[in-house]
Amino acid sequence: MPHCITYTEEIEEHGNCQQQPALTTGEKYLHEVDGQKRLRIVKSVHFDKYVWENVAQWTTVIEEYDEKEYKMRILPINIGTPGYSEVPVFIAQSLIGVLTCDKEKVEGELFIPSHIGIWAIRGVAPYGFYDCQRLKTVVIDSPVAIAYEYAFAKSGVTDMTFNEEVPAMLHITALDDCENLPKFNKLYDKPFKGKYLMRGGDAFREWEDEVHRQFF
């Protein structure tokens, strides 16, 4: 299981310009610890309070995977088209995503397969393709069954396609702030092809447990 890191920082203000921590929510990067690279996903960076006068306290929460818990692999993009390219992606405990430094490489159609080589993929990691502005279309294969929190949020996605046989579950935040998507009721409207539901809270976690039992 990933290790959760939570720490606070006290940062001084300068006039009306509030300094903030260097990390931002949704950032995914490799960090070296004792000579080993670890995958870090920043789950939240938020202001807590003013400690005194011009000093503010911020809290950062990071999910960290060690070298045994993730792999870096290559994912083809725009398969069978002139826009074909290959993008480095991480697979962390069977969840796929792209590092922040590589997000501009995710352009056009993204096909998320059930496997990359011998590595099974059961879903899209939290913030997996967050802020991928050049992403337009997402095709999710069976049994990729879950898209976690903010998986495609703030991306340029305009359309998605899901498997017709195995239903998928998206976290209700998975498509937040996707300005190129038509407005729809996430719990009831079904603008995409295939079988899927959008849920949050206990309903989402219950589905996650069921996916583990059925497929993994």
C-alpha positions in Angstrom: 0.0 0.0 0.0 1.2 3.6 -0.6 2.7 5.5 2.2 0.8 8.7 3.1 3.0 11.8 4.0 1.4 14.8 5.7 3.4 17.9 6.6 2.9 21.5 7.4 4.9 24.6 6.4 4.9 28.1 7.8 5.5 30.5 4.9 6.0 34.2 5.3 3.8 36.7 3.3 5.3 39.6 1.4 2.9 42.4 1.2 -0.3 41.4 -0.6 1.5 38.5 -2.4 0.9 35.3 -0.6 3.7 32.8 -1.0 2.6 29.1 -1.4 4.3 25.8 -1.1 6.3 24.7 -4.2 4.1 21.6 -4.7 0.6 21.8 -6.1 -2.5 19.6 -5.8 -2.5 16.9 -8.4 1.3 17.0 -9.1 2.9 13.6 -9.9 6.7 13.2 -9.8 9.6 10.9 -9.0 11.4 11.7 -5.8 14.7 10.1 -4.7 15.0 8.8 -1.2 18.2 7.1 0.0 19.2 6.4 -3.6 15.8 5.0 -4.6 13.2 6.8 -6.8 9.7 6.9 -5.4 6.5 8.0 -7.1 4.7 10.8 -5.4 1.1 12.0 -6.0 0.1 15.2 -4.3 -3.4 14.7 -3.0 -3.9 18.1 -1.5 -2.1 21.4 -0.7 -4.3 23.7 1.4 -4.1 26.8 3.5 -4.8 26.1 7.2 -4.4 29.4 9.2 -2.4 32.4 10.0 0.1 31.5 12.6 1.0 35.1 13.4 1.0 38.4 11.6 2.5 37.7 8.1 3.1 34.0 8.5 0.6 31.4 7.1 0.5 27.7 7.7 -0.1 25.3 4.8 -0.6 21.5 4.9 0.5 19.1 2.1 -0.7 15.5 1.8 1.3 13.2 -0.5 0.7 9.5 -1.5 4.1 7.8 -2.0 4.9 4.5 -3.7 8.3 2.8 -3.3 10.1 1.1 -6.1 8.3 -2.2 -5.5 4.9 -0.6 -5.8 5.1 1.1 -9.2 6.7 0.7 -12.7 7.4 3.2 -15.5 6.2 1.9 -18.8 5.4 3.2 -22.4 1.8 3.8 -23.5 1.1 4.3 -27.3 -1.1 7.3 -28.1 -3.2 7.8 -31.2 -2.8 4.2 -32.3 -3.1 3.7 -36.1 -3.1 7.4 -36.9 -0.4 9.9 -38.2 -0.4 11.3 -34.6 1.0 8.1 -33.2 3.4 8.6 -30.3 4.6 6.9 -27.1 4.2 8.4 -23.7 5.9 7.3 -20.4 3.3 6.4 -17.8 3.4 4.9 -14.3 1.5 1.9 -13.2 1.1 2.0 -9.4 -0.6 -1.0 -7.9 -2.4 -1.6 -11.2 -3.5 2.1 -11.6 -2.2 4.1 -14.5 -1.3 7.8 -14.8 1.2 10.2 -16.3 3.8 12.3 -14.5 3.2 16.0 -14.5 6.4 16.6 -16.6 5.0 14.4 -19.3 1.3 15.6 -19.4 1.8 17.7 -22.6 2.7 14.5 -24.4 -0.8 13.1 -23.9 -2.4 14.5 -27.1 -5.5 13.3 -29.1 -6.9 9.9 -28.3 -5.9 7.9 -25.2 -6.6 4.2 -25.3 -6.3 2.7 -21.8 -5.7 -1.1 -22.2 -6.3 -3.9 -19.8 -2.5 -4.7 -19.8 0.8 -3.1 -20.7 3.1 -6.0 -21.3 2.6 -8.3 -18.3 1.3 -5.5 -16.1 -2.5 -5.5 -15.5 -4.4 -2.2 -15.3 -7.5 -2.1 -13.2 -8.1 1.7 -13.3 -6.9 5.2 -13.6 -5.0 6.6 -10.6 -6.1 9.6 -8.6 -5.1 12.7 -10.7 -3.8 10.1 -13.3 -4.4 12.4 -16.4 -5.1 15.6 -14.5 -4.7 18.8 -16.5 -3.8 17.0 -19.7 -5.1 19.9 -21.9 -4.3 18.2 -25.2 -6.2 15.0 -24.4 -9.4 14.8 -26.5 -10.8 11.3 -26.4 -10.5 8.5 -23.9 -11.3 4.8 -24.7 -11.3 2.5 -21.7 -10.9 -1.2 -22.2 -12.2 -4.1 -20.1 -11.6 -4.8 -17.3 -10.3 -1.3 -16.6 -13.1 -0.6 -14.2 -12.4 2.4 -12.0 -11.4 6.0 -12.6 -10.4 7.5 -9.2 -10.6 11.0 -7.8 -9.8 13.8 -10.4 -8.6 11.1 -12.8 -9.3 13.4 -15.9 -10.1 16.6 -14.2 -9.1 19.9 -15.9 -8.2 17.9 -19.1 -9.2 18.8 -22.6 -11.3 15.6 -23.0 -14.4 15.9 -25.3 -15.6 12.3 -25.4 -15.2 8.9 -23.7 -16.0 5.4 -24.7 -16.4 2.5 -22.2 -16.7 -1.3 -22.7 -20.1 -2.6 -23.6 -19.8 -5.7 -21.5 -18.1 -4.8 -18.2 -19.4 -1.7 -16.4 -17.0 1.0 -15.2 -17.2 3.2 -12.2 -16.0 6.8 -12.2 -15.5 8.9 -9.1 -17.8 11.8 -9.2 -14.8 14.2 -9.4 -13.1 12.3 -12.2 -14.3 14.8 -14.9 -14.3 18.0 -12.8 -13.5 21.2 -14.7 -13.4 19.6 -18.2 -14.5 22.7 -20.0 -14.8 20.9 -23.4 -17.4 18.4 -22.2 -21.1 19.3 -22.4 -22.7 20.0 -19.1 -24.5 16.9 -17.7 -25.8 15.5 -14.4 -23.1 13.2 -13.3 -25.4 10.9 -11.4 -28.1 10.5 -14.0 -27.2 11.6 -17.5 -25.2 9.2 -19.7 -23.5 11.2 -22.5 -20.8 8.5 -23.3 -20.9 5.2 -25.1 -20.8 2.0 -23.0 -21.6 0.9 -19.5 -20.5 3.1 -16.6 -21.7 4.9 -13.5 -20.4 8.0 -11.6 -20.5 7.8 -7.8 -18.7 9.1 -4.8 -18.4 8.2 -1.1 -19.4 4.8 0.2 -21.0 3.8 -3.2 -17.7 4.2 -4.9 -15.7 2.4 -2.3 -18.2 -0.5 -2.3 -17.8 -0.8 -6.1 -14.0 -0.7 -5.6 -14.2 -3.7 -3.2 -16.4 -5.6 -5.7 -13.9 -5.0 -8.5 -11.1 -6.4 -6.4 -13.2 -9.5 -5.6 -14.2 -10.1 -9.3 -11.1 -9.3 -11.2 -8.1 -9.2 -8.9 
